[in-house]
């Protein structure tokens, strides 16, 4: 099983009054990693996979440890924990090699923007996602 690795820079504007990354900003980090995973790493060569849009149906996030500002980026690892007929679940860890700051998951629903309704996951998308499919990690 592969994991998608995304390097996310910390911006000074990400910090709150206490000098650590604001809780809401972590959702932006997850979004950036998810977009990179689904749209940049998705099948290429003119494939329409994942290009029709998607919506977030649910986020779950556990804040494990505060992340303070620094110049080095943080790593967002992501993988797929569930593939349904019309949804998928992506799990994440925002981390350094020796420290996890956040564990999270997102339920994503592929969406047909023209028809304004959810759509099913295509065979091509499912094939791509299965390369990243794993069991949920054990809670720490």
C-alpha positions, 0 to 999 in steps of 0.5 A: 500500500502506498501513501501520498506524501505532501510537504506543506509550508507553514505560513506566519499567517497560519499562527494564532495568538499563542504562536501555534498553528490555528486549529482551522488551518489544519483543515487547509493543510488537509485540503491541500494534500487531498487536492494534490492527491486526487487531482495531480496524482490521478490518472493522466493522459487526458483522463477525466478522473476526479476532474468533475468535482467532489464535495466533502461530506465529513471531516474528523480531526484529532489534535495530538500536539501543538505545531509551532511556527518554523521555517521547515515544512510539515509532512502530510501523509494520506491514504485511503481507508474506504472506497464505496460506490459513491464515496471514499474516505481519506485518512491523514497524519500531519507530522514530522519524522518523530512527531504526529501533530494531527490525525484526521479523516475526510469522507469525499463524494465525487460530484457531477457539477453539471447535474448538481448531484453526487456521482458514482466512483468510476472503475478508473478512479477505483483502480487508482484509489486501491493503490492507496487502500489500507486499514485505519491505523490503530489509535494512539 
